[in-house]
Amino acid sequence: MNPSNFIPKCKELVYEYARSHIDKTDEGALASFTEEDVYVVWYSKTLQNAKALLSTNLPDGMYYELTLNGNKNEIYFDAYKKFENKKIELEEQ
């Protein structure tokens, strides 16, 4: 896969996954959900490989990690649910 095609493919894969795995309680948000509502949080490319973290504007707390193995022409797809986000104060050193 050409790396310039990687991000559009990632958005497509996340969109399809989100539509098919939406929680029944969030189905109302799905009515207006489009592929435009999938966005890239972070992206990196090294040689023939690439990795992207994506999310959506759906209220499901999901985020997605997609990795391109350029040697094998494969994409690895991981879906995660954020359960908590908290601040941890560190002591001064």
N, C-alpha and C positions, 0 to 999 in steps of 0.2 A: 504494500500500500504506500502510495506517495504521502509523505508527511503532511502536505498541504490539504489532503483529503481526510486526515485523521480527526480533526476537530468537528467538521460537519458529520462524520460518521458517528463520533461519540455522542453528539447531540441527538442524532436519530435514535441510537441505541437506548439512551437514557429516556427519551420521550416514549418510546415503545414500552420499555420496562415500567415506567411510572404509570402509564395508562392501564397496563394490564395488572398491576399490583396495588392499585390505590385502595386504601382502607375504605370500607363501606361508609364510615362516618364522614369521610372527606369527599364523597362522590359529587357533592354540589360544586366543589371547586374544579372538578374535571370538565364541567360543561364549557368553560371558556379557556381551558388549558390547551396551548399550542406548542409546537416545537420552539417557537420564539421565547417561550417561558423557561427554557433550559439555558443555563449560563455556565461559563467556565470560571472557576474560582482560581485555578492555578494550572500552568502548563509548562512542561520542560521537554526538550528534545536533545538527545545525545546520540550522535552518529545515526544509525538507522532505527533507533528506538525512541519512543515517546511515552509520556505519562501525562494524564490530565485528571484533575479533580473537578467535578461538576455538581451542580445542584439545580433546584427548580424553585419556582415561587409557590409551589403547593405547600400547604400547612402540615406536611407529614414528617418533617424533620429528617428527611433522607439526604444523603450525599453519596456520590458515586466516584469510584476510582477506576479509570480505564488505562491499560498499559498496552502499548503496541510493541510486539516482538517483531522487529523488522527482518530478522533472519528467517523466521518461520512464517511470516505474513499472518500473524494471529493477534487478536485483541483479547486481553483478559479483562473481565468485567467484575467489579466488586461493588456491592451495594451495602451501605451502612446506615444505621439509624442513630441519630444523636439523642442520647438519653439525658445528658446533663451538660451544662456549661456553667462553670463556676470559676471565680477568681481565687487564686491562692497567693497570699502575701508571702514574700520571701524575706528572710532576715538579711540585714546589711552584712557584708563580709568585711 
